[in-house]
Amino acid sequence: MALSAKSIKRDFPIFDRSSEGKPLIYLDSAATSQKPRAMIEALVKYYERSNANVHRSVHSLAEEATELYESARERIARFIGAADPTEIVFVRNATEALNLVAEAFARPRLGPGDEIVVAVLNHHSNLVPWQQVVARTGAKLRAIPLTSGLQLDMEAAALIIGPRTRVLAITQKSNVLGTIVDVAALAQMAHRYGAAVVVDAAQSVPHMPVDVGRLDADFVALSGHKMLGPMGIGVLWGRRALLEEMPPFLTGGEMVSEVQLESASWNSLPFKFEAGTPNVGGAIGLAAAVDYLCAIGMDAISAHERALSAATWEYLESMEGIQCFQPEGGSNGIVSFRLTNVHPHDVATVLDSEGVAVRAGHHCAQPLHRALGAPATVRASYYLYNEMEDVDRLVSALQSALKFFSHGGQPGRD
Ligand SMILES: Cc1ncc(COP(=O)(O)O)c(C=O)c1O
């Protein structure tokens, strides 16, 4: 069933405010999403009513906090199709989840002659940790390119993934193009050679149904703040057998079973990877966000966002002076473009003066921008609370920007 963005928007208190004296049009959800009242209330309720450290004290408040924290883990596991909640490790964000896998899984196993396969469209957080593994192990990095239609080149992938591949680190949905990668097909190629499949799902899980079982992945990383949850909470899902074999990433309290003066043994999963006091409120808030997303329906959310980006492309393609980076088959809620001869930051500044919040820059995807032949782009990214009127506001703000720049205007000076 189609969703009603107008009524959804009312669930997000931030839209009660204005920006530059105009109603706020927030088109930067790929950077971070706005937060529904239900999530904010769950967070506040936890701190007002149930705050205590988890898994430590026996008093009732601590037991209550522990129950809430573990119930959050179960709800998040269900949301991504993980059968076993102990495979859900709470981390700070997708970046930390990917570093955990690079350091604790890949680094001890790889050496010269091994290859890590990434993609040109990967976000830096799914690229730089692998560069570090390469620097420390002597393994080699190889990258799957894009087709001219801005899709992942599956034919090239079939040639690059081979007997030397030990890790395939792939991003399921590009934060710049909205391109969705066929992870299951890539996983099949990688598993044929016994390679591990690491999926950056930071942009997919918030916007479309994702089932880790169907992806056939070994590790999946996501960030709570991009899916209506609080900042500072993320998830690493990993196959139990692999997580069991891995050494810890961070060490200290809580992640140990027994400590002698000179040695220690590790706690069971997932606690082996949750050193120190966790972000209990963050996990509870993220579970509330997941409940909110489930009530709307992930299919409805992805269809809604696709409709918004398709409508935006229709407008942009009819306008003069705009270079569009539209992947074949649509862009799944993300629209990246450039105005000829105008720096994307200047465009974003002019749009901001109209109350329209977009992002400009390389969006932590410099290799992708090099492949596009553009050092930076303007990106509008939609979510469930954006309405068709938001598309109209973006387009009319862009028309003003085009007029402004065609008369030689510079933001902040006119
Ligand atoms: C595709 C993708 N992966 C990973 C990340 C990193 O997320 P975080 O900064 O929350 O760790 C982002 C953030 O923009 C992203 O878009």
The ligand as an SDF file (V2000), in Angstrom:
LIG
                    3D

 16 16  0  0  0  0  0  0  0  0999 V2000
   27.2090    3.5420    1.7510 C   0  0  0  0  0  0  0  0  0  0  0  0
   27.7190    4.0120    3.0770 C   0  0  0  0  0  0  0  0  0  0  0  0
   28.4950    3.2140    3.7900 N   0  0  0  0  0  0  0  0  0  0  0  0
   28.9850    3.5520    4.9860 C   0  0  0  0  0  0  0  0  0  0  0  0
   28.7120    4.7880    5.5150 C   0  0  0  0  0  0  0  0  0  0  0  0
   29.3150    5.1500    6.8230 C   0  0  0  0  0  0  0  0  0  0  0  0
   28.3350    5.3570    7.7860 O   0  0  0  0  0  0  0  0  0  0  0  0
   28.7670    5.8870    9.2170 P   0  0  0  0  0  0  0  0  0  0  0  0
   29.4180    7.2240    8.9890 O   0  0  0  0  0  0  0  0  0  0  0  0
   27.4840    5.9900    9.9490 O   0  0  0  0  0  0  0  0  0  0  0  0
   29.7010    4.8940    9.7800 O   0  0  0  0  0  0  0  0  0  0  0  0
   27.9060    5.6870    4.8090 C   0  0  0  0  0  0  0  0  0  0  0  0
   27.6420    7.0220    5.3250 C   0  0  0  0  0  0  0  0  0  0  0  0
   27.3340    7.9380    4.6090 O   0  0  0  0  0  0  0  0  0  0  0  0
   27.3940    5.2760    3.5550 C   0  0  0  0  0  0  0  0  0  0  0  0
   26.6220    6.0860    2.8460 O   0  0  0  0  0  0  0  0  0  0  0  0
  1  2  1  0
  2  3  1  0
  2 15  2  0
  3  4  2  0
  4  5  1  0
  5  6  1  0
  5 12  2  0
  6  7  1  0
  7  8  1  0
  8  9  2  0
  8 10  1  0
  8 11  1  0
 12 13  1  0
 12 15  1  0
 13 14  2  0
 15 16  1  0
M  END
$$$$
